Amino acid sequence: MATIEHSAILPAPPERVFALLERVEDFADYSDLIEAIEPLGGQRYRWHIHAVGMDWTFDVEITERQAPERLAWESLDGVRNQGCYRLRQVDDGTEVSLTIDYRINNRLLERAVNRAAKPLVSKVSRQILARVEARL
């Protein structure tokens, strides 16, 4: 399983940042790689992503929503992944830390994705946090 981490400081209190991050369906507006996010009911969402020349679809369930400190999820199918946003108040606003763990069960595909995954996830994370910051 591979791990990707990214963090940034946003100039707003954790409550305001969390209020935007917990609106999962809005993430499609936050990144060029996320084509759509469909609410499936309850805490479940279907993500449609176009990356490394392929379309990826996976269902995700929010596993923890502890405002304003933590938002965690795990995939239910498709690309196996789990992740967490952790928010912490700092002098300049809110430090937002993202950790994503993922696993692909096809060795050949996994090699290709691993080479591209870190820069792609970092790009998506930067886009998401930049666009969240713009909405603050």
N, C-alpha and C positions, 0 to 999 in steps of 0.2 A: 504494500500500500504506500502510495506517495503522499507527501504532505506539502501544502503550499500555504505560506503565511504572508500577510500584508497588513500594514497599519498606516494610519494617518491621523492627524489632529484636525478636527473641524471646529470652527469658531462659534459654537453654540452649546448650550447645556445638554447633558445626556438625554433628558426627557424629550427635547425637540428632535434630536438626531434619531432616537429610538422610534419616535412616532412616524418618521418617514421610512425607516428600515423595516418596520413591522408590516408595512403595506406591500407585501410580497408581489402582488400582481402589477405594481408600478415598476418593478425592476426592468421590465421590457422597455420602458421609456428611458432607462438609465444607461443602457449599453447597446452598442451597435451589433454585438454578437447574439444578444438575446432577441429572438424573433417574436416570441409570444410566451405568456404565462397564463394558463387557464386555471381558475379556481375550480376545484373538484368537490368542494364541500368540506365542512369542518376545517381542519388544518392542513388539507392536502391541495397540492398544485401540480400541474403538468407543465414542465419547462420545455420549450422548443429553442434549441441553440444551433447556430450554424458556425462551425469552427473547423479548422484544418481541412477545408474542402468537403466537409461532411455535415449532414444534419444529424443532430443528437436530440433525442427525446427521453425524458425520464420524469417519473413522478416523485414528488418530495412531500414529506410530512414534517410540519413544525413539531419538534419534540420538546422544546422548552421556550417559553416566552416569559421572561422575568424582567419586566420593565423597571427601570431603564438600563439594566446592566447586561442582559444576555438574551440572544435570540439564536436558537440552535435548530438544526434540521438533519434529516437523513433521507436518502433516496429509498424508494420502495421497489424500483425496477430500473432497467436501463443501466446507465453508467453508475456504478456503485459509488456513492459519495456521502460524506457527512461533513457538516460544517458548523461554524459558530461565529457570530459577531459578539465580541465583548466590548462594552463601553465603560470608560472610566473618566471621571471628571479630572481635568488638569487645569493649570493656570490659564492656558490659552483657549479652553473650551472642553472638548471631549476627545479623548484618544479612542479611536475605533480600531480594534484588532480583529482581523479575519483569519481563521484557520480552516482549511479544507483538506480532508483526506479523501482519496479516491482510489479505486481499483478497477482495472479493465482485465477481463479474464482471457483475452486473446493476446499471446506474447508478441506477435508481429505488430498488431495494432497498438498494443501498449507501448512498445518502443517508439513508434511514431508519435503517439500522443504525449508521451513523457517529454520528448524533445520540444514539443510545442506548448504543452500544458502550462508550465510555469509562466512563460511570457504572456500567454493568452489570459490566464486567470488573473495575473497581475494587471493586465490591460483592463479587463472587465471590472476588477475591484477599483482601480483608479477612476474609471469612468463612472461607476456607481457612486463612489464617494464624492467625486467632483460635482456630479449632478444633484446629489443630496445636498451638498453644501450650497449649490446655487438656489435651491428651493428654501433654504433656511431663512 
